[in-house]
Structure formats: structure tokens, C-alpha cells
Amino acid sequence: MSQRFAIQTENLGRVYQIKRKRGETAPKTLVALEGVNLEVKQGELFGLLGPNGAGKTTLIKILTTLLWPTSGRAFVDGIDVVRDPQEVRRRINMVSGGETCGYGLLTVEENLWMFTQFYGLSDRVARERINEMLEVVGLTDRRTTKSHALSTGMKQKMNFARGFLNDPQILFLDEPTLGLDVQTSRVLRDFVKRWVRERPGKTILLTTHYMAEADELCDRVAIIDKGKILACDTPANLKRRLQGASIFKLQTTPLELPDRLGELPGVNKFTGYQRNGHTELNFILENENALVKILDVIQSRGGHLLSLEKREPTLEDVFIALVGRGLSDEENPVEEQK
């Protein structure tokens, strides 16, 4: 086992047994992970992207010793997660967006102090890191506030601060900016980049629903769906896969599309959803000639074109090309994708 990887999996699999309903005799299973091979180098800021139910959470739970694999092996900092989970836990930390941590009757500072003692930090180091992280997340003026009195966003900021207190060798960030305002998200992203840059050898594995966030932060990205890794490369190399494709975004008046636009000639991929009072349609086309038929169908359904934009490939486009739908399409979908 090489020590040069922060995270390594070998044919990792996880199968869940589903409880049978009354009258059913055949056992049911759910394959959450299947033959996952992944190598994350030390010092990388590595992204893991996938739709809901793709296997991201299961993979992270295995890597953080919260769940055993059904097959294969997983190593964190060169340590087998099954054989020596306690040693793995000494080297990691994890932040999950929307997670509640700590005790409501304790203040923000008291909660963070409690976690530093779990991690075995000295008084001096604990105070320094608490002060630093409160400044980073903008909670210095709330340090004496009972955590039950914090807003959801403030609780998430406190949780984010907790993840960095023990200066982990490998940090798992699972949707860390979910639900936060734009300015706070920008501040936290800047801190994450600086934290990795200033600590050679430290590693972060990030999951996010924000493609721009993954594109900005990650050295490499793996795309997972239905328990399998579909691609793994730098964001730039992944986007090069779509060079030469015609990519368009259309905005129309609110539109219902019983016809599947993804089945029109010349359409490779299509996603669409309702957003801010209009319908947004995204296409990856073989060539621009397919636009004529698309516009005809929209007009025939009573829709009016508000804008049409041709653009360069994005990480979202790569995701759509591989998975068949975008992360945005999990809410308010317009139509099934081809």
C-alpha cells in the first residue's frame, strides 16, 4: 500500500439489504457502490460530484469509518479504514452542510472549546484556533451566544469552524456552503483554498451541488452516478471533452413540454427546469441546425423565446453529458432527459 495517496479505494462496494414487505419471499438489495477505484493525492483539493442517490454519502461514510464496505478496501492516509478505524479518526475531520453539532445550551465558544478537548488540544492552541475560526466565519461577536439562539446559517458557520479546529490531515467537506449567502460562501471558499495552500500535504475531499464552486476550488474532480465513478480528471480536462459541441441555453416563458425535446434529431443532451418565473432549457447539440426544430416545438406549445445564448462548455455540461441530467434538474424538472 503506497503512502503517497491521502485516499485510495480498491474495487470498493457497498450493498444494502432492503427489508422485505409482507408476502415477499425474494431478498431485495440496493447497490450503493460498485467497484469504486479512487486515488486522491496528498495535498489535493479533490471534488466528488454526483446527483442525489449516486453513492457520495455512502463513500464518505466508509472513508470516515462510519460504515463498513461490503467488498473491496479503502485507505485513508495509508491506513485501512476497517482494520484500524481509530487511527483513521485521529487524522480526519468532517463538515456536513445542514448538520447540527454541539449542545444548544452551550455558547458558540463553549461548543468549540468542547470539541478541542475531544481532539486533545492544549489550552493555548485551542484558544488560538477558536479565535481564528470565529474570525473566519464571522462569529466573533456571537461567541457568547447560546447556540440554540443562532440562525440556521450561523449554526452552519459554527459547524464549519469546528471542522478545522484539530488541523486534520484529511478533511471531508460535504456540501459545506449549502444554504449560505453568497458573501459568506465566497469567504469560506477563499479560506478553504488558503488552508490547503498554506499546509502542504493536507488534503480536502469536497462534495458540492454548486458546479462553479467545484470548478473554482478543485484540483481534480470525480463524477459518480449509480455507485460508479464515470470520470476523474481536472476540471479543465473534463471540459475539453466537449470542445466542438454546440451548447445553448434558452430561456422561455413558462412552458410545459409533453414532447421530449431530448429526442429531437441532433440533440445529444437536454435538461430543463423552471426558474424565477421562466423556463430554462439547456442543450448539447451535434450542430446548430437542430435549433430550428427546437424553436418550432417551443412555439407550437405556446412558448415565447426570451433569450438564447451559445456558450463554452462548463463543468455542468460535462456532468450532464455523463450523467444525463444536471444537479439543478433535481428540483422543478421540466422534462426527462435523453
NORWO-V785525 format. One line per field, one symbol per residue. ss: DSSP state (~ for helix, > for strand, _ for the rest). phi: phi as a letter, one per 30 degrees, with the letter a starting at -180 (. if undefined). psi: psi as a letter, one per 30 degrees, with the letter a starting at -180 (. if undefined). A space follows every 50 residues. Layout:
ss: ???
phi: ???
psi: ???
This chain:
ss: ____>>>>>>>>>>>>>>_________>>>>>>>>>>>>>>___>>>>>_ _____~~~~~~~~_______>>>>>>__>>____~~~~~__>>>>>____ ______>~~~~~~~~~~~____~~~~~~~~~~~~~~~__~~~___>~~~_ _~~~~~~~~~~~~~_____>>>>>_______~~~~~~~~~~~~~~~~___ __>>>>>___~~~~~~~__>>>>>>__>>>>>>_~~~~~~_____>>>>> >>>_______~~~___>>>>>>>>>__>>>>>>>>____~~~~~~~~~~~ ____>>>>>>____~~~~~~~~~___~~~~__>_____
phi: .dddcdbbbbhdbbbcdcdddejdcddcbbddbbhdcbbcddidcccbca deidjedddddddcidadddaibbbbhicddddbddddddcbabbcdidc bicddcdedddddedddddiddeddeddddddddddcicedcdcddddcd dedddddddddedcdchddbcccchdceidddddeddddddeddddddbe jdbbcccaccddddddcddbbccbahibdcaaadeddddddcdjdccbcc cbdebcbdddddcdeicdbbbaadahibccbbbccdaddddedddddddd cidbdcabbcbddcddddedddcjacddddbhdcadcd
psi: kkffkekkkjhklkkkkkkklkfkekkklkjekjhjjkjklkfkjkkjkl lkgfgeeeeeeefggfkklelalkkkhgkkfeeieeeefffllkkkkfkk lakfflleeeeeeeeeeefgkleeeeeeeeeeeeeeghgefgfgkkfffl leeeeeeeeeeeffeghlekkjjjhfgkflleeeeeeeeeeeeeeeefik fkkkjkklfjeeeeeeekelkkkkkhgkkfljaleeeefffgkfljkkkk kllkkkiekjffgkkfjekklklkkhglkkkkkjlelfffeeeeeeeeef gglkkelkkkllkleeeeeeeeffllefffkhkelll.
